[in-house]
């Protein structure tokens, strides 16, 4: 189903509706995410998007963008390397690093880049094939 | 690699994957003896063992294991 070296890409936009929906769903109104003056004071150009919005994009990628929907997420690891701002356009690039046929598990390495080609996050996913 | 060394390395993998530094494995140990060793963590254990020992198991091989000792025996034949 998956083979080492398989590569996938998916585009995402951190729209206002994604941002507002995240806050509505999870109630994280930390000033870094909601108060521009506070974010400026801390050295950011605008409010910083919640890092876990990217995990939502990863969920979409795993559930909807692979050649099969018959997968289950086993493990997920992420490192945030650059802030993400509202209306950023992100590209997720994911590659199968290894496939374990015995237990039908694919290990992915992935990263997100923004419209300036800055890497904003990277990590690993482990998916089981159902 | 000697049998005891394989068992020690497998034990370290179990402790890491199951996040339980208190795990002590013996050749007779089965999933019933280890907290949180279930069908899902079993997959994670196999992946971690394959990566650690740089080997690949066959699906039929995995399902035939009755205890940790049988797993270690297969590892011993491959490393």
N, CA and C atoms of all chains as a GROMACS GRO file, in nm:
protein
  627
    1UNK      N    1   0.083  -0.120   0.000
    1UNK     CA    2   0.000   0.000   0.000
    1UNK      C    3   0.087   0.126   0.000
    2UNK      N    4   0.189   0.125   0.086
    2UNK     CA    5   0.285   0.236   0.087
    2UNK      C    6   0.424   0.179   0.063
    3UNK      N    7   0.509   0.259   0.008
    3UNK     CA    8   0.648   0.216  -0.015
    3UNK      C    9   0.742   0.328   0.024
    4UNK      N   10   0.857   0.288   0.072
    4UNK     CA   11   0.958   0.386   0.111
    4UNK      C   12   0.982   0.483  -0.006
    5UNK      N   13   0.983   0.612   0.025
    5UNK     CA   14   1.007   0.712  -0.079
    5UNK      C   15   0.881   0.772  -0.139
    6UNK      N   16   0.765   0.711  -0.115
    6UNK     CA   17   0.639   0.772  -0.163
    6UNK      C   18   0.629   0.912  -0.104
    7UNK      N   19   0.589   1.008  -0.188
    7UNK     CA   20   0.589   1.148  -0.144
    7UNK      C   21   0.454   1.212  -0.176
    8UNK      N   22   0.404   1.291  -0.082
    8UNK     CA   23   0.273   1.355  -0.098
    8UNK      C   24   0.285   1.503  -0.061
    9UNK      N   25   0.201   1.584  -0.125
    9UNK     CA   26   0.197   1.727  -0.091
    9UNK      C   27   0.052   1.770  -0.080
   10UNK      N   28   0.027   1.863   0.009
   10UNK     CA   29  -0.108   1.915   0.026
   10UNK      C   30  -0.100   2.061   0.071
   11UNK      N   31  -0.185   2.145   0.012
   11UNK     CA   32  -0.185   2.288   0.045
   11UNK      C   33  -0.291   2.318   0.151
   12UNK      N   34  -0.257   2.407   0.242
   12UNK     CA   35  -0.353   2.450   0.345
   12UNK      C   36  -0.342   2.602   0.364
   13UNK      N   37  -0.454   2.661   0.400
   13UNK     CA   38  -0.454   2.804   0.432
   13UNK      C   39  -0.504   2.822   0.576
   14UNK      N   40  -0.431   2.898   0.652
   14UNK     CA   41  -0.474   2.925   0.790
   14UNK      C   42  -0.570   3.044   0.785
   15UNK      N   43  -0.688   3.016   0.741
   15UNK     CA   44  -0.787   3.122   0.721
   15UNK      C   45  -0.842   3.170   0.854
   16UNK      N   46  -0.911   3.282   0.848
   16UNK     CA   47  -0.973   3.334   0.971
   16UNK      C   48  -1.075   3.234   1.024
   17UNK      N   49  -1.142   3.166   0.934
   17UNK     CA   50  -1.244   3.071   0.982
   17UNK      C   51  -1.179   2.949   1.050
   18UNK      N   52  -1.062   2.908   1.003
   18UNK     CA   53  -0.990   2.799   1.072
   18UNK      C   54  -0.949   2.848   1.212
   19UNK      N   55  -0.892   2.967   1.216
   19UNK     CA   56  -0.845   3.026   1.342
   19UNK      C   57  -0.961   3.043   1.442
   20UNK      N   58  -1.070   3.104   1.394
   20UNK     CA   59  -1.184   3.126   1.484
   20UNK      C   60  -1.247   2.992   1.526
   21UNK      N   61  -1.250   2.900   1.432
   21UNK     CA   62  -1.307   2.768   1.464
   21UNK      C   63  -1.226   2.695   1.569
   22UNK      N   64  -1.094   2.710   1.562
   22UNK     CA   65  -1.008   2.646   1.662
   22UNK      C   66  -1.035   2.705   1.800
   23UNK      N   67  -1.043   2.839   1.806
   23UNK     CA   68  -1.068   2.904   1.935
   23UNK      C   69  -1.205   2.864   1.989
   24UNK      N   70  -1.304   2.861   1.899
   24UNK     CA   71  -1.440   2.824   1.940
   24UNK      C   72  -1.442   2.680   1.994
   25UNK      N   73  -1.366   2.593   1.929
   25UNK     CA   74  -1.369   2.452   1.968
   25UNK      C   75  -1.292   2.425   2.097
   26UNK      N   76  -1.178   2.493   2.112
   26UNK     CA   77  -1.089   2.454   2.223
   26UNK      C   78  -1.068   2.563   2.328
   27UNK      N   79  -1.120   2.681   2.305
   27UNK     CA   80  -1.122   2.788   2.405
   27UNK      C   81  -0.983   2.836   2.447
   28UNK      N   82  -0.883   2.818   2.361
   28UNK     CA   83  -0.750   2.870   2.395
   28UNK      C   84  -0.740   3.014   2.346
   29UNK      N   85  -0.758   3.108   2.441
   29UNK     CA   86  -0.752   3.251   2.409
   29UNK      C   87  -0.628   3.314   2.470
   30UNK      N   88  -0.522   3.238   2.480
   30UNK     CA   89  -0.397   3.293   2.529
   30UNK      C   90  -0.366   3.421   2.451
   31UNK      N   91  -0.316   3.527   2.520
   31UNK     CA   92  -0.296   3.656   2.450
   31UNK      C   93  -0.201   3.646   2.331
   32UNK      N   94  -0.109   3.552   2.332
   32UNK     CA   95  -0.021   3.537   2.216
   32UNK      C   96  -0.101   3.505   2.090
   33UNK      N   97  -0.216   3.438   2.112
   33UNK     CA   98  -0.299   3.398   1.998
   33UNK      C   99  -0.411   3.497   1.968
   34UNK      N  100  -0.437   3.590   2.059
   34UNK     CA  101  -0.558   3.672   2.043
   34UNK      C  102  -0.535   3.823   2.056
   35UNK      N  103  -0.420   3.866   2.110
   35UNK     CA  104  -0.397   4.009   2.131
   35UNK      C  105  -0.273   4.054   2.053
   36UNK      N  106  -0.297   4.131   1.950
   36UNK     CA  107  -0.187   4.173   1.862
   36UNK      C  108  -0.083   4.254   1.938
   37UNK      N  109  -0.129   4.344   2.028
   37UNK     CA  110  -0.033   4.426   2.103
   37UNK      C  111   0.061   4.339   2.186
   38UNK      N  112   0.002   4.239   2.247
   38UNK     CA  113   0.083   4.147   2.329
   38UNK      C  114   0.183   4.073   2.241
   39UNK      N  115   0.136   4.024   2.125
   39UNK     CA  116   0.225   3.950   2.034
   39UNK      C  117   0.339   4.041   1.986
   40UNK      N  118   0.308   4.169   1.955
   40UNK     CA  119   0.413   4.264   1.912
   40UNK      C  120   0.516   4.281   2.023
   41UNK      N  121   0.464   4.298   2.144
   41UNK     CA  122   0.552   4.318   2.259
   41UNK      C  123   0.649   4.201   2.276
   42UNK      N  124   0.604   4.082   2.238
   42UNK     CA  125   0.687   3.962   2.254
   42UNK      C  126   0.772   3.934   2.130
   43UNK      N  127   0.766   4.025   2.034
   43UNK     CA  128   0.855   4.013   1.919
   43UNK      C  129   0.795   3.949   1.795
   44UNK      N  130   0.664   3.929   1.794
   44UNK     CA  131   0.598   3.870   1.676
   44UNK      C  132   0.526   3.978   1.598
   45UNK      N  133   0.512   3.959   1.469
   45UNK     CA  134   0.453   4.066   1.388
   45UNK      C  135   0.302   4.071   1.398
   46UNK      N  136   0.242   3.964   1.448
   46UNK     CA  137   0.096   3.960   1.465
   46UNK      C  138   0.065   3.848   1.564
   47UNK      N  139  -0.063   3.827   1.590
   47UNK     CA  140  -0.097   3.714   1.677
   47UNK      C  141  -0.048   3.584   1.611
   48UNK      N  142   0.003   3.496   1.694
   48UNK     CA  143   0.059   3.370   1.645
   48UNK      C  144  -0.051   3.266   1.644
   49UNK      N  145  -0.061   3.194   1.534
   49UNK     CA  146  -0.164   3.088   1.526
   49UNK      C  147  -0.129   2.972   1.621
   50UNK      N  148  -0.230   2.907   1.671
   50UNK     CA  149  -0.209   2.793   1.760
   50UNK      C  150  -0.135   2.683   1.682
   51UNK      N  151  -0.031   2.631   1.743
   51UNK     CA  152   0.044   2.525   1.676
   51UNK      C  153  -0.040   2.405   1.640
   52UNK      N  154  -0.140   2.380   1.724
   52UNK     CA  155  -0.219   2.259   1.700
   52UNK      C  156  -0.317   2.272   1.583
   53UNK      N  157  -0.327   2.391   1.526
   53UNK     CA  158  -0.400   2.402   1.399
   53UNK      C  159  -0.331   2.314   1.296
   54UNK      N  160  -0.197   2.311   1.302
   54UNK     CA  161  -0.123   2.228   1.207
   54UNK      C  162  -0.154   2.080   1.230
   55UNK      N  163  -0.178   2.044   1.355
   55UNK     CA  164  -0.216   1.905   1.380
   55UNK      C  165  -0.352   1.873   1.318
   56UNK      N  166  -0.438   1.974   1.313
   56UNK     CA  167  -0.566   1.955   1.245
   56UNK      C  168  -0.544   1.930   1.096
   57UNK      N  169  -0.451   2.005   1.036
   57UNK     CA  170  -0.420   1.982   0.894
   57UNK      C  171  -0.362   1.842   0.875
   58UNK      N  172  -0.279   1.800   0.969
   58UNK     CA  173  -0.223   1.664   0.959
   58UNK      C  174  -0.334   1.561   0.965
   59UNK      N  175  -0.432   1.585   1.050
   59UNK     CA  176  -0.544   1.494   1.061
   59UNK      C  177  -0.617   1.484   0.927
   60UNK      N  178  -0.638   1.599   0.865
   60UNK     CA  179  -0.704   1.600   0.733
   60UNK      C  180  -0.621   1.523   0.631
   61UNK      N  181  -0.490   1.548   0.634
   61UNK     CA  182  -0.401   1.480   0.539
   61UNK      C  183  -0.410   1.328   0.555
   62UNK      N  184  -0.402   1.282   0.679
   62UNK     CA  185  -0.404   1.137   0.704
   62UNK      C  186  -0.541   1.078   0.668
   63UNK      N  187  -0.645   1.149   0.704
   63UNK     CA  188  -0.778   1.093   0.685
   63UNK      C  189  -0.834   1.104   0.545
   64UNK      N  190  -0.784   1.205   0.470
   64UNK     CA  191  -0.849   1.235   0.342
   64UNK      C  192  -0.758   1.239   0.220
   65UNK      N  193  -0.630   1.250   0.238
   65UNK     CA  194  -0.543   1.281   0.122
   65UNK      C  195  -0.452   1.167   0.078
   66UNK      N  196  -0.453   1.058   0.147
   66UNK     CA  197  -0.367   0.946   0.108
   66UNK      C  198  -0.440   0.858   0.006
   67UNK      N  199  -0.371   0.769  -0.060
   67UNK     CA  200  -0.437   0.685  -0.162
   67UNK      C  201  -0.548   0.597  -0.104
   68UNK      N  202  -0.545   0.574   0.024
   68UNK     CA  203  -0.650   0.497   0.089
   68UNK      C  204  -0.694   0.568   0.216
   69UNK      N  205  -0.823   0.552   0.248
   69UNK     CA  206  -0.872   0.609   0.374
   69UNK      C  207  -0.869   0.504   0.485
   70UNK      N  208  -0.823   0.384   0.449
   70UNK     CA  209  -0.822   0.275   0.548
   70UNK      C  210  -0.692   0.278   0.628
   71UNK      N  211  -0.676   0.386   0.702
   71UNK     CA  212  -0.557   0.403   0.785
   71UNK      C  213  -0.598   0.450   0.924
   72UNK      N  214  -0.508   0.427   1.018
   72UNK     CA  215  -0.530   0.476   1.154
   72UNK      C  216  -0.399   0.536   1.202
   73UNK      N  217  -0.411   0.650   1.270
   73UNK     CA  218  -0.293   0.719   1.319
   73UNK      C  219  -0.246   0.653   1.448
   74UNK      N  220  -0.123   0.606   1.448
   74UNK     CA  221  -0.067   0.543   1.569
   74UNK      C  222   0.009   0.644   1.655
   75UNK      N  223   0.102   0.714   1.592
   75UNK     CA  224   0.181   0.812   1.669
   75UNK      C  225   0.200   0.936   1.583
   76UNK      N  226   0.220   1.047   1.652
   76UNK     CA  227   0.242   1.174   1.583
   76UNK      C  228   0.338   1.258   1.663
   77UNK      N  229   0.436   1.316   1.596
   77UNK     CA  230   0.535   1.400   1.664
   77UNK      C  231   0.552   1.526   1.580
   78UNK      N  232   0.562   1.641   1.645
   78UNK     CA  233   0.574   1.766   1.571
   78UNK      C  234   0.670   1.860   1.643
   79UNK      N  235   0.747   1.934   1.565
   79UNK     CA  236   0.833   2.040   1.618
   79UNK      C  237   0.797   2.167   1.544
   80UNK      N  238   0.774   2.274   1.620
   80UNK     CA  239   0.741   2.402   1.557
   80UNK      C  240   0.870   2.482   1.542
   81UNK      N  241   0.898   2.524   1.421
   81UNK     CA  242   1.027   2.588   1.396
   81UNK      C  243   1.016   2.735   1.356
   82UNK      N  244   0.895   2.781   1.329
   82UNK     CA  245   0.876   2.921   1.288
   82UNK      C  246   0.729   2.954   1.313
   83UNK      N  247   0.698   3.077   1.359
   83UNK     CA  248   0.556   3.107   1.385
   83UNK      C  249   0.472   3.106   1.258
   84UNK      N  250   0.347   3.070   1.277
   84UNK     CA  251   0.249   3.073   1.168
   84UNK      C  252   0.149   3.184   1.198
   85UNK      N  253   0.117   3.264   1.095
   85UNK     CA  254   0.026   3.377   1.112
   85UNK      C  255  -0.103   3.356   1.031
   86UNK      N  256  -0.204   3.433   1.071
   86UNK     CA  257  -0.332   3.424   1.003
   86UNK      C  258  -0.314   3.450   0.853
   87UNK      N  259  -0.383   3.372   0.775
   87UNK     CA  260  -0.381   3.380   0.627
   87UNK      C  261  -0.251   3.330   0.563
   88UNK      N  262  -0.164   3.269   0.643
   88UNK     CA  263  -0.048   3.202   0.582
   88UNK      C  264  -0.097   3.087   0.494
   89UNK      N  265  -0.028   3.068   0.384
   89UNK     CA  266  -0.053   2.951   0.298
   89UNK      C  267   0.058   2.850   0.326
   90UNK      N  268   0.019   2.733   0.366
   90UNK     CA  269   0.117   2.631   0.403
   90UNK      C  270   0.114   2.516   0.304
   91UNK      N  271   0.230   2.459   0.283
   91UNK     CA  272   0.238   2.336   0.202
   91UNK      C  273   0.293   2.226   0.290
   92UNK      N  274   0.216   2.119   0.300
   92UNK     CA  275   0.261   2.002   0.375
   92UNK      C  276   0.328   1.905   0.277
   93UNK      N  277   0.448   1.866   0.308
   93UNK     CA  278   0.521   1.768   0.228
   93UNK      C  279   0.550   1.648   0.318
   94UNK      N  280   0.503   1.532   0.277
   94UNK     CA  281   0.519   1.411   0.360
   94UNK      C  282   0.578   1.300   0.275
   95UNK      N  283   0.671   1.227   0.333
   95UNK     CA  284   0.736   1.118   0.260
   95UNK      C  285   0.741   0.994   0.347
   96UNK      N  286   0.716   0.880   0.284
   96UNK     CA  287   0.723   0.753   0.358
   96UNK      C  288   0.871   0.722   0.383
   97UNK      N  289   0.905   0.719   0.510
   97UNK     CA  290   1.044   0.692   0.548
   97UNK      C  291   1.070   0.542   0.558
   98UNK      N  292   0.967   0.470   0.596
   98UNK     CA  293   0.982   0.324   0.608
   98UNK      C  294   0.843   0.261   0.607
   99UNK      N  295   0.837   0.137   0.562
   99UNK     CA  296   0.710   0.064   0.567
   99UNK      C  297   0.736  -0.074   0.626
  100UNK      N  298   0.660  -0.108   0.730
  100UNK     CA  299   0.676  -0.236   0.799
  100UNK      C  300   0.563  -0.328   0.754
  101UNK      N  301   0.594  -0.413   0.659
  101UNK     CA  302   0.494  -0.501   0.600
  101UNK      C  303   0.433  -0.595   0.704
  102UNK      N  304   0.514  -0.639   0.798
  102UNK     CA  305   0.467  -0.739   0.896
  102UNK      C  306   0.346  -0.690   0.975
  103UNK      N  307   0.344  -0.562   1.007
  103UNK     CA  308   0.233  -0.506   1.085
  103UNK      C  309   0.160  -0.397   1.007
  104UNK      N  310   0.193  -0.384   0.878
  104UNK     CA  311   0.129  -0.287   0.789
  104UNK      C  312   0.130  -0.145   0.848
  105UNK      N  313   0.251  -0.102   0.880
  105UNK     CA  314   0.269   0.031   0.939
  105UNK      C  315   0.362   0.112   0.850
  106UNK      N  316   0.320   0.235   0.821
  106UNK     CA  317   0.402   0.328   0.744
  106UNK      C  318   0.451   0.438   0.835
  107UNK      N  319   0.580   0.467   0.825
  107UNK     CA  320   0.638   0.578   0.901
  107UNK      C  321   0.663   0.692   0.804
  108UNK      N  322   0.605   0.806   0.835
  108UNK     CA  323   0.620   0.924   0.751
  108UNK      C  324   0.708   1.028   0.821
  109UNK      N  325   0.788   1.098   0.741
  109UNK     CA  326   0.854   1.220   0.787
  109UNK      C  327   0.787   1.335   0.710
  110UNK      N  328   0.757   1.444   0.777
  110UNK     CA  329   0.686   1.551   0.708
  110UNK      C  330   0.738   1.688   0.751
  111UNK      N  331   0.704   1.787   0.671
  111UNK     CA  332   0.728   1.926   0.713
  111UNK      C  333   0.623   2.016   0.649
  112UNK      N  334   0.605   2.132   0.710
  112UNK     CA  335   0.520   2.237   0.654
  112UNK      C  336   0.610   2.355   0.616
  113UNK      N  337   0.587   2.412   0.499
  113UNK     CA  338   0.653   2.540   0.465
  113UNK      C  339   0.545   2.644   0.438
  114UNK      N  340   0.580   2.770   0.466
  114UNK     CA  341   0.484   2.877   0.439
  114UNK      C  342   0.507   2.936   0.298
  115UNK      N  343   0.435   3.043   0.267
  115UNK     CA  344   0.443   3.101   0.132
  115UNK      C  345   0.581   3.162   0.105
  116UNK      N  346   0.660   3.181   0.210
  116UNK     CA  347   0.797   3.233   0.191
  116UNK      C  348   0.899   3.118   0.189
  117UNK      N  349   0.847   2.997   0.182
  117UNK     CA  350   0.930   2.876   0.181
  117UNK      C  351   1.006   2.857   0.312
  118UNK      N  352   0.956   2.920   0.418
  118UNK     CA  353   1.016   2.896   0.550
  118UNK      C  354   0.954   2.771   0.609
  119UNK      N  355   1.038   2.685   0.663
  119UNK     CA  356   0.986   2.563   0.726
  119UNK      C  357   0.928   2.602   0.862
  120UNK      N  358   0.800   2.582   0.880
  120UNK     CA  359   0.735   2.626   1.004
  120UNK      C  360   0.716   2.511   1.103
  121UNK      N  361   0.722   2.388   1.054
  121UNK     CA  362   0.708   2.273   1.145
  121UNK      C  363   0.758   2.149   1.073
  122UNK      N  364   0.796   2.052   1.152
  122UNK     CA  365   0.838   1.923   1.094
  122UNK      C  366   0.809   1.815   1.196
  123UNK      N  367   0.807   1.691   1.152
  123UNK     CA  368   0.782   1.584   1.247
  123UNK      C  369   0.769   1.449   1.180
  124UNK      N  370   0.712   1.358   1.256
  124UNK     CA  371   0.696   1.220   1.209
  124UNK      C  372   0.555   1.172   1.240
  125UNK      N  373   0.505   1.085   1.156
  125UNK     CA  374   0.376   1.020   1.176
  125UNK      C  375   0.395   0.870   1.160
  126UNK      N  376   0.322   0.794   1.237
  126UNK     CA  377   0.318   0.650   1.215
  126UNK      C  378   0.173   0.611   1.191
  127UNK      N  379   0.149   0.550   1.077
  127UNK     CA  380   0.012   0.512   1.040
  127UNK      C  381   0.001   0.361   1.025
  128UNK      N  382  -0.108   0.308   1.073
  128UNK     CA  383  -0.138   0.168   1.050
  128UNK      C  384  -0.237   0.155   0.936
  129UNK      N  385  -0.221   0.052   0.856
  129UNK     CA  386  -0.316   0.024   0.747
  129UNK      C  387  -0.420  -0.074   0.799
  130UNK      N  388  -0.548  -0.039   0.783
  130UNK     CA  389  -0.655  -0.123   0.838
  130UNK      C  390  -0.685  -0.241   0.747
  131UNK      N  391   2.459  -1.260   1.859
  131UNK     CA  392   2.424  -1.196   1.986
  131UNK      C  393   2.365  -1.301   2.081
  132UNK      N  394   2.405  -1.293   2.206
  132UNK     CA  395   2.357  -1.392   2.304
  132UNK      C  396   2.211  -1.368   2.340
  133UNK      N  397   2.146  -1.475   2.379
  133UNK     CA  398   2.003  -1.472   2.411
  133UNK      C  399   1.971  -1.369   2.520
  134UNK      N  400   2.057  -1.366   2.624
  134UNK     CA  401   2.030  -1.273   2.734
  134UNK      C  402   2.043  -1.129   2.688
  135UNK      N  403   2.140  -1.102   2.602
  135UNK     CA  404   2.158  -0.966   2.552
  135UNK      C  405   2.038  -0.924   2.468
  136UNK      N  406   1.987  -1.017   2.387
  136UNK     CA  407   1.867  -0.986   2.307
  136UNK      C  408   1.750  -0.954   2.401
  137UNK      N  409   1.734  -1.037   2.503
  137UNK     CA  410   1.624  -1.015   2.598
  137UNK      C  411   1.639  -0.878   2.666
  138UNK      N  412   1.762  -0.842   2.701
  138UNK     CA  413   1.785  -0.712   2.766
  138UNK      C  414   1.749  -0.597   2.671
  139UNK      N  415   1.789  -0.611   2.545
  139UNK     CA  416   1.758  -0.504   2.450
  139UNK      C  417   1.609  -0.496   2.422
  140UNK      N  418   1.544  -0.611   2.413
  140UNK     CA  419   1.398  -0.612   2.392
  140UNK      C  420   1.328  -0.550   2.513
  141UNK      N  421   1.379  -0.579   2.630
  141UNK     CA  422   1.321  -0.522   2.752
  141UNK      C  423   1.329  -0.369   2.749
  142UNK      N  424   1.443  -0.316   2.706
  142UNK     CA  425   1.458  -0.170   2.698
  142UNK      C  426   1.358  -0.111   2.598
  143UNK      N  427   1.336  -0.183   2.488
  143UNK     CA  428   1.239  -0.135   2.388
  143UNK      C  429   1.098  -0.134   2.448
  144UNK      N  430   1.063  -0.241   2.519
  144UNK     CA  431   0.931  -0.247   2.583
  144UNK      C  432   0.914  -0.131   2.682
  145UNK      N  433   1.018  -0.106   2.762
  145UNK     CA  434   1.010   0.002   2.862
  145UNK      C  435   0.988   0.136   2.793
  146UNK      N  436   1.057   0.156   2.682
  146UNK     CA  437   1.046   0.283   2.611
  146UNK      C  438   0.908   0.297   2.544
  147UNK      N  439   0.867   0.196   2.470
  147UNK     CA  440   0.740   0.205   2.396
  147UNK      C  441   0.621   0.212   2.491
  148UNK      N  442   0.625   0.132   2.596
  148UNK     CA  443   0.512   0.128   2.689
  148UNK      C  444   0.527   0.230   2.802
  149UNK      N  445   0.637   0.306   2.797
  149UNK     CA  446   0.662   0.411   2.896
  149UNK      C  447   0.650   0.358   3.038
  150UNK      N  448   0.716   0.246   3.059
  150UNK     CA  449   0.710   0.183   3.191
  150UNK      C  450   0.848   0.126   3.225
  151UNK      N  451   0.927   0.204   3.302
  151UNK     CA  452   1.064   0.160   3.332
  151UNK      C  453   1.069   0.037   3.423
  152UNK      N  454   0.955  -0.001   3.476
  152UNK     CA  455   0.953  -0.115   3.568
  152UNK      C  456   0.934  -0.250   3.500
  153UNK      N  457   0.919  -0.251   3.369
  153UNK     CA  458   0.893  -0.378   3.300
  153UNK      C  459   1.014  -0.471   3.310
  154UNK      N  460   0.988  -0.593   3.348
  154UNK     CA  461   1.091  -0.696   3.350
  154UNK      C  462   1.039  -0.812   3.265
  155UNK      N  463   1.111  -0.844   3.159
  155UNK     CA  464   1.069  -0.952   3.070
  155UNK      C  465   1.149  -1.079   3.098
  156UNK      N  466   1.084  -1.190   3.081
  156UNK     CA  467   1.151  -1.321   3.081
  156UNK      C  468   1.108  -1.391   2.953
  157UNK      N  469   1.173  -1.500   2.921
  157UNK     CA  470   1.136  -1.571   2.798
  157UNK      C  471   0.991  -1.619   2.802
  158UNK      N  472   0.940  -1.645   2.923
  158UNK     CA  473   0.804  -1.698   2.937
  158UNK      C  474   0.698  -1.587   2.937
  159UNK      N  475   0.741  -1.461   2.939
  159UNK     CA  476   0.645  -1.350   2.950
  159UNK      C  477   0.552  -1.345   2.829
  160UNK      N  478   0.422  -1.321   2.856
  160UNK     CA  479   0.324  -1.304   2.748
  160UNK      C  480   0.255  -1.168   2.766
  161UNK      N  481   0.172  -1.133   2.669
  161UNK     CA  482   0.101  -1.004   2.676
  161UNK      C  483   0.015  -0.994   2.801
  162UNK      N  484  -0.032  -1.106   2.850
  162UNK     CA  485  -0.115  -1.105   2.971
  162UNK      C  486  -0.037  -1.059   3.094
  163UNK      N  487   0.095  -1.069   3.086
  163UNK     CA  488   0.179  -1.036   3.203
  163UNK      C  489   0.224  -0.890   3.206
  164UNK      N  490   0.201  -0.818   3.097
  164UNK     CA  491   0.256  -0.682   3.088
  164UNK      C  492   0.142  -0.581   3.067
  165UNK      N  493   0.132  -0.486   3.161
  165UNK     CA  494   0.028  -0.382   3.149
  165UNK      C  495   0.046  -0.306   3.018
  166UNK      N  496  -0.064  -0.278   2.953
  166UNK     CA  497  -0.066  -0.196   2.830
  166UNK      C  498  -0.010  -0.265   2.706
  167UNK      N  499   0.029  -0.391   2.717
  167UNK     CA  500   0.070  -0.464   2.595
  167UNK      C  501  -0.058  -0.520   2.532
  168UNK      N  502  -0.114  -0.442   2.441
  168UNK     CA  503  -0.238  -0.483   2.375
  168UNK      C  504  -0.215  -0.487   2.224
  169UNK      N  505  -0.322  -0.503   2.149
  169UNK     CA  506  -0.304  -0.521   2.005
  169UNK      C  507  -0.242  -0.398   1.938
  170UNK      N  508  -0.276  -0.279   1.990
  170UNK     CA  509  -0.221  -0.157   1.931
  170UNK      C  510  -0.075  -0.137   1.968
  171UNK      N  511  -0.043  -0.153   2.096
  171UNK     CA  512   0.097  -0.134   2.136
  171UNK      C  513   0.184  -0.247   2.083
  172UNK      N  514   0.123  -0.362   2.058
  172UNK     CA  515   0.199  -0.473   2.000
  172UNK      C  516   0.258  -0.430   1.864
  173UNK      N  517   0.176  -0.358   1.786
  173UNK     CA  518   0.223  -0.309   1.655
  173UNK      C  519   0.341  -0.213   1.674
  174UNK      N  520   0.327  -0.124   1.773
  174UNK     CA  521   0.435  -0.027   1.798
  174UNK      C  522   0.562  -0.097   1.847
  175UNK      N  523   0.543  -0.203   1.925
  175UNK     CA  524   0.658  -0.280   1.973
  175UNK      C  525   0.730  -0.348   1.856
  176UNK      N  526   0.652  -0.407   1.766
  176UNK     CA  527   0.713  -0.476   1.651
  176UNK      C  528   0.790  -0.376   1.565
  177UNK      N  529   0.730  -0.260   1.540
  177UNK     CA  530   0.798  -0.157   1.460
  177UNK      C  531   0.930  -0.116   1.527
  178UNK      N  532   0.923  -0.094   1.658
  178UNK     CA  533   1.044  -0.051   1.731
  178UNK      C  534   1.151  -0.160   1.730
  179UNK      N  535   1.110  -0.285   1.742
  179UNK     CA  536   1.206  -0.396   1.742
  179UNK      C  537   1.267  -0.412   1.602
  180UNK      N  538   1.184  -0.402   1.499
  180UNK     CA  539   1.238  -0.412   1.362
  180UNK      C  540   1.340  -0.302   1.335
  181UNK      N  541   1.309  -0.183   1.382
  181UNK     CA  542   1.403  -0.072   1.359
  181UNK      C  543   1.531  -0.091   1.439
  182UNK      N  544   1.515  -0.129   1.564
  182UNK     CA  545   1.632  -0.142   1.652
  182UNK      C  546   1.729  -0.249   1.602
  183UNK      N  547   1.676  -0.364   1.566
  183UNK     CA  548   1.762  -0.475   1.524
  183UNK      C  549   1.787  -0.477   1.372
  184UNK      N  550   1.726  -0.376   1.303
  184UNK     CA  551   1.743  -0.365   1.157
  184UNK      C  552   1.707  -0.496   1.087
  185UNK      N  553   1.589  -0.545   1.116
  185UNK     CA  554   1.540  -0.668   1.053
  185UNK      C  555   1.392  -0.653   1.022
  186UNK      N  556   1.340  -0.747   0.951
  186UNK     CA  557   1.197  -0.749   0.918
  186UNK      C  558   1.140  -0.886   0.952
  187UNK      N  559   1.026  -0.885   1.017
  187UNK     CA  560   0.954  -1.010   1.046
  187UNK      C  561   0.851  -1.034   0.936
  188UNK      N  562   0.806  -1.158   0.926
  188UNK     CA  563   0.691  -1.189   0.841
  188UNK      C  564   0.567  -1.184   0.929
  189UNK      N  565   0.455  -1.148   0.869
  189UNK     CA  566   0.330  -1.137   0.947
  189UNK      C  567   0.297  -1.270   1.015
  190UNK      N  568   0.314  -1.380   0.942
  190UNK     CA  569   0.281  -1.512   0.998
  190UNK      C  570   0.372  -1.546   1.117
  191UNK      N  571   0.494  -1.500   1.105
  191UNK     CA  572   0.592  -1.524   1.212
  191UNK      C  573   0.545  -1.458   1.343
  192UNK      N  574   0.501  -1.334   1.330
  192UNK     CA  575   0.459  -1.258   1.447
  192UNK      C  576   0.340  -1.324   1.516
  193UNK      N  577   0.245  -1.367   1.434
  193UNK     CA  578   0.124  -1.425   1.495
  193UNK      C  579   0.150  -1.562   1.557
  194UNK      N  580   0.264  -1.621   1.525
  194UNK     CA  581   0.293  -1.754   1.580
  194UNK      C  582   0.362  -1.748   1.718
  195UNK      N  583   0.411  -1.630   1.756
  195UNK     CA  584   0.482  -1.620   1.883
  195UNK      C  585   0.388  -1.644   2.001
  196UNK      N  586   0.432  -1.730   2.090
  196UNK     CA  587   0.351  -1.755   2.210
  196UNK      C  588   0.400  -1.674   2.330
  197UNK      N  589   0.526  -1.632   2.325
  197UNK     CA  590   0.580  -1.554   2.436
  197UNK      C  591   0.703  -1.474   2.388
  198UNK      N  592   0.760  -1.399   2.479
  198UNK     CA  593   0.875  -1.315   2.447
  198UNK      C  594   0.994  -1.400   2.400
  199UNK      N  595   1.009  -1.517   2.460
  199UNK     CA  596   1.120  -1.604   2.424
  199UNK      C  597   1.118  -1.643   2.278
  200UNK      N  598   1.001  -1.670   2.224
  200UNK     CA  599   0.992  -1.708   2.082
  200UNK      C  600   1.026  -1.590   1.992
  201UNK      N  601   0.989  -1.472   2.036
  201UNK     CA  602   1.026  -1.352   1.962
  201UNK      C  603   1.179  -1.334   1.963
  202UNK      N  604   1.238  -1.351   2.081
  202UNK     CA  605   1.384  -1.334   2.093
  202UNK      C  606   1.458  -1.440   2.012
  203UNK      N  607   1.399  -1.558   2.005
  203UNK     CA  608   1.463  -1.667   1.929
  203UNK      C  609   1.473  -1.629   1.780
  204UNK      N  610   1.365  -1.573   1.728
  204UNK     CA  611   1.367  -1.530   1.588
  204UNK      C  612   1.468  -1.418   1.568
  205UNK      N  613   1.470  -1.323   1.661
  205UNK     CA  614   1.567  -1.213   1.651
  205UNK      C  615   1.709  -1.270   1.650
  206UNK      N  616   1.734  -1.365   1.740
  206UNK     CA  617   1.867  -1.425   1.750
  206UNK      C  618   1.914  -1.491   1.622
  207UNK      N  619   1.822  -1.543   1.546
  207UNK     CA  620   1.859  -1.610   1.420
  207UNK      C  621   1.891  -1.509   1.309
  208UNK      N  622   1.847  -1.383   1.329
  208UNK     CA  623   1.861  -1.284   1.221
  208UNK      C  624   1.975  -1.184   1.246
  209UNK      N  625   2.018  -1.170   1.369
  209UNK     CA  626   2.120  -1.065   1.395
  209UNK      C  627   2.258  -1.126   1.414
   0.00000   0.00000   0.00000
